[in-house]
């Protein structure tokens, strides 16, 4: 049976529809109407279009009808104009609400909630009545968002901070020297967690299903060795993070990882277990002195561990490898070794760009003020 509303597109209209679909910038309904017009122009029946595009037959008929009676542009647009909502609060009322959000929450509450704000706005007679959903919309549309917080390491401006920062940045400027390799060293705890029930694997038409119950299996510690100029990293997994564990890592650096180096330059954080004196607590004096003679230590400032490139590698490790349930230390060792091996084979490294000159400009507030 011939269709009552016949769609016949000119070349220009057809090109516009194809461009609209390929751009991916239009709304889903607009793209659906464009596909209907293209199929109808090719002579497809309503039932065929409905099955191919997963739309109803009445929808296909409406698009055809609008094309015939209202034109090409109208057939792509929604018939009903977008609703215009009147604002519940005026500018002064919105400002008073933002000021309220900036204030401390009532006693017994850790923070303001939408319902708590709605109740307090009415109690303060800012407005007669308001729903928590309206509060959410008003705060969401406002450019000021004083309730947002960000966790940050806040350093204190002093000469010690500046000294350690510029010392580390100068170390990073040194050229590649196989006899004096640069090694960034850091550590991180890793929670071991196992699943109590076996996950159901993916199946045709079914997603993989896993249970929400987990079991804590203890904690392991990760020691990260990262040589950015050699594109090399190594991870040592231990049960604890004691002075003895750190001392063993330093001996591994000198005897296993870089036995031919004259002096190994180490950048590390200022932790209580990261002290050269720990070597004398673990090894005999002669052995401690032998190891120390081949190590050159440089410490990052307190509250500025971001200057340690090993922390960047630990962040990559957490995102790529450890962002899942790892049930045992054995599995943790196997997985981290595989990750490190792959990163080393790809010659991955860190492209460090921050210099002392940048620090004196961007972090000028951290430098002590000198009256001339």
Number of C-alpha atoms within 10 A of each C-alpha: 4 6 12 10 16 15 21 16 17 9 8 8 15 16 11 11 19 14 11 17 17 10 9 10 9 12 10 11 12 17 20 19 23 22 19 26 28 19 18 23 16 12 14 14 15 21 13 13 21 17 11 12 14 10 16 13 15 12 15 21 16 14 23 26 17 18 21 17 11 11 12 18 10 14 21 20 14 11 9 6 7 7 6 6 6 6 9 13 16 8 9 10 14 17 14 14 20 18 11 15 19 14 12 11 15 11 7 6 10 9 14 18 15 17 15 14 20 21 15 16 20 14 12 10 9 16 13 9 12 17 13 15 12 15 20 15 10 16 19 11 9 11 7 11 13 12 12 7 7 5 5 7 11 9 12 15 15 13 13 13 20 21 14 18 22 18 17 22 20 12 14 20 13 12 11 13 11 15 14 20 21 24 25 23 23 24 20 14 15 18 16 20 17 15 16 12 11 9 11 12 10 10 8 5 5 9 10 9 11 13 11 8 9 13 12 14 14 13 15 19 20 21 21 23 25 28 21 23 18 17 15 19 24 18 19 16 23 16 14 14 17 15 19 16 20 21 24 14 18 24 19 15 20 21 13 11 13 16 14 13 18 15 20 24 20 23 25 26 25 16 10 9 16 21 17 19 13 18 23 16 13 16 15 11 11 10 13 20 14 13 20 20 12 18 20 14 15 18 21 23 23 17 15 16 19 13 23 22 25 27 21 17 22 21 14 12 17 14 11 11 16 19 9 12 15 20 18 17 20 10 12 20 17 11 15 20 17 13 18 19 15 12 17 16 10 11 13 16 19 14 9 12 9 12 15 17 11 11 17 14 9 10 13 13 13 16 17 14 11 5 4 3
